[in-house]
Amino acid sequence: MVDVPESFSMNTEQLANMQHKENPLAKYMRTPSIYLKLPSGGDWYAEGSIAMPINGELGVMPMSTKDEIAVNTPDALMNGQAVVDMIESCIPSIKNAWSIPSVDIDTVFIGIRIASYGEQMEYTSTCPECENQDNYEIDLRRFLEMSVDISGYKQPFDYKGMQIYLQPSNYYAMNLNNLEMFEQQRMMVVINDIDMNEEEKRQRFNEIFKRMTNYTVQNITSSINHIVTPEGVQVSDRDQINEFVKHSERTFFEALRKRVKQVNEGIPEKTVHTKCDSCGHEYTTPFTFDPANFFVSAS
């Protein structure tokens, strides 16, 4: 056995100490600014996508410089990856942000916005009475305090003895849907602009319409979490569920679409009550959380 020189042992020990030496700047790094509870309670996340704390409250850290640059770059926002990276950076408990169910998205966005810039947010609104456009301020905490009714996802609906359990769309499906709609709209504009005879245009428009119809059916079908047959067999395999919907009668799809609409109505619309500074007219407008402009500092 070869003896290890003493000097080498000391250098190795020193190297180990250096590797484990605490960064004196660590206490100045990001830490959670707020804690929030998810409307879903952690349900509907893919396995390994979330590490839910015992108390159910997720710590939210302010955006880093890298996060802020990414979500304010249009090209980086296009495929959704910048938003996913930002969420995972600011809420470490969420391991795979693509898996976030739609019922949690607004809460997550609001939490990150508050942690990064504070509770108050400036917004621009145009009065429908006098058309005066002005800037106003709103406290975003009011949205976190709104209750979200998810009971419709917990309670199945019956169809010919089958129990159909639903699930909210996840962020991946929502982003894919937005990209698909954008692409179809872009194609329609292109077809209208290019030199093409009416018959060719009609064929291309029919192709686009068929794709959009298929995508709509796919979206509705993906809202099924699992089905329990009258014999008590639980079916959660996506291929089997897709095959069932494809070959089921029209009345089933209509019942499914109606149920999805009813469940979504349990998610309250975010609105703001505004009083015009010019004419005093009071009105209510929807308040959306678009990453393209929601994560912009007022300063």
Secondary structure, DSSP 8 states (H G I E B T S, - for coil): -----HHHHHHHHHHHHHHT---TTGGGS----EEEE-TTTTTT--TTSB---TTSEEEE----HHHHHHHT-HHHHHTSHHHHHHHHHH-TTBS-GGG-BHHHHHHHHHHHHHHHH-SEEEEEEE-TTT--EEEEEEETHHHHTS----HHHHS-EEETTEEEEE---BHHHHHHHHHHHHHHHHHHHHHHHS---HHHHHHHHHHHHHHHHHHHHHHHHTTEEEEE-TTS-EE--HHHHHHHHHHS-HHHHHHHHHHHHHHHTTS---EEEEE-TTT--EEEEE----HHHHT----
